[in-house]
Amino acid sequence: MTLKAKYFLIVIFFFGNSIFAQNYEAKVDSLMNLMTLQEKIGQTVMYSGSWDQTGPIVGSDNGKYIREGNMGAMLNAFTVKGTFDLQKVAVEETRLGIPLLFGYDVIHGHRTIFPINLGLSASWDLNMVEESSRIAAEEASAEGLHWTFAPMVDIARDPRWGRVSEGAGEDVYLGSQIAKAYVKGFQGDDLSKHNTILACAKHFVGYGAAQAGRDYHTVNMDEGELRNVYLPPFKATVEAGVETFMSAFNELNGVPTSGNKFTLRDILRDEWGFKGLVVSDYISINELIPHGFAKDSTDAARIGMNAGVDMDMVGHLYRKFLKELVEQGKVSESYVSDACRRILMAKFKLGLFDDPYRYIDEKREAETKYKPEFLTKAREIAAASSVLLQNKNKALPLSKSTKTIAFIGPLVKDEYDILGNWAAKGDRNGKAVSVFEGISEYLKPNQILYAKGCDILKDDASGFDEAINTSKKADVIVLVMGEGHHMSGEAASRTNLKIPGIQPQLIKKIREANPNKKIVLVLMNGRPINLSDEVILVDTILEAWFPGTMGGAGVSDVLFGTYNPSGKLTMTFPRNVGQVPIYYNMKNTGRPIPDNNPNEDYKSSYIDTPNTPLFAFGHGLSYTTFQYSDLKLSSNTLTFSGEISASVTVTNTGTTDGNEIIQLYVHDKVASVTRPVKELKGFQKIFLKKGESKTVTFTISVEDLKFYNNEMHYAVEPGEFEIAIAPSSNFKFKNNFTLE
Ligand code: BGC
């Protein structure tokens, strides 16, 4: 075909695209017929713009690669101006004019930052998860972005691992529900709308099980554990229509996940039928070499593509080596074509072939960021995500008429760490509302006393005296302390789970100076913290996580009772780091501790710490109290084709209206593979006025009771099950049903 004829075809192809908008397969095929092998490879290449700059310089190597047709996507390039310059090169200066995809880590908000994902999960509010990711997609797409590398759906049971902050915690069922809500929020109901973006389920798979919580570390688990615990949230995203997946950094049973044909082809493609594109994690194909799985870069490229990684994030390996690998017969050309096809398909679905500049609109960019309604929602979500861990002496809510309240700690006036890690383009300099600003809406200046006391990490106690004197002058003391934002997230594993630096010493000294005063500790952090000392030293602990742009306002709403706290933990808080990993749905062992003799010898226990956590999964208090009564099962027998319902009456027995998160747990007592001591199978968040009662009903069928057995069959086994509806995972079963 002459060059002229090819251009004619391209024109027909673009014109035709808008007429037959939905016939993407045919469009992709006709485009691919025009493409050389090198051009197809070009689509599998993703490079990075300059981190946190408003757009890479087109004259750099990136510009060169785009012009050569050697780039299909970019990350870390955003803003209308930045993406326009790059897109123009791709569309106007390459042979086929294929638009670029722009991806970015929009993890818990883009400009308007919501609580870190672990915090958001503590709201147990699927609408809020969806709404916050919808807003994130609005803001990100208005700055030229098409794709977020979120949600992270890794199950995380080791708080030493810094990335627990990016996920939904330890539970399979809750994690799966939340995973779906993120996908819905980011992708909306129609990807061709200019305010929807591709979501990406990451990190596939097992990354959260890194040995000793050390990031990027080895993962070993049997296939049953993989299928029963780590895969379900990923499968849920496929069911929700997620368009992209990211392979991970870790090895899984000796095979790095970015070169793992079993997980990427056998499970993801063949079993689950996933049709979207798989991108590697950042240079994770190159890392097959230090893993000891590839002998050099060419070998790594071969393994990555053969295993099923369609796009090479920043590694430069596909661009450099795929062509020769195909020519040598070491990589099948059909693999490259399939990868290219999936990438083009994503671009079609986004409507980029209709208009490559459709996400590039200066007016929309200016109007969309930090819209007042986004900020209102962020405030509401910050409040709903905080968890009241302990509230002795009813130290919270604070009263507006208290004469003076001392606010002490390095995070009182903070507008920086409050956004947490992976805060995309959230403005850390001036836009975020600090706790100090938040409480100023409730108190007059003469009621507020303040002292910083110390830094988060530095060893300098010179501010202690001022802090102690300030505390002595106040009627009530509120400490705002925690981790720095960089202490969780990627490459932020800790071996010590205490509140960092000398903050714990300051808490102790403030208590010593004020033995009878109410002390409230507001915590900001990205992981479960060891609070064993603090539960004794202070009256009240409010876990605020890193609550985001409107964090200080949302937290203040909780402090003063405008919002009655309703968050519940989605990750267990250990008593000390030696209990880790600790999660609610562990196995019973052959030597469980007997209820009637907790100290019996030769049981599965520690000699220096109880087995129980400090705060259990599902725990969270309210300013009111809820009573659960009258658990009823519609039948004590479940048949294989039937259903039973379980209902409970929940009454708000306190004096304040409030939300309650009601949790359904089941225990499969005997099975061919031992099952966890309890498993969450449902939850409902309901609002109850003071004095009000509601009956809450859950339906159970065999689908809820299935698990992978040792033959890797997903099946259910007859027998006896325990069941409970409870306010947290800390309860003992009293009811049973039988499956026959
Ligand atoms: C992280 C991913 C992230 C990617 C791109 C990697 O280091 O593991 O979660 O999406 O970088 O920024």
Residues whose N, C-alpha, C, O or C-beta is under 5 A from the ligand:
A	BS01	BGC	D105 F149 D281 Y282
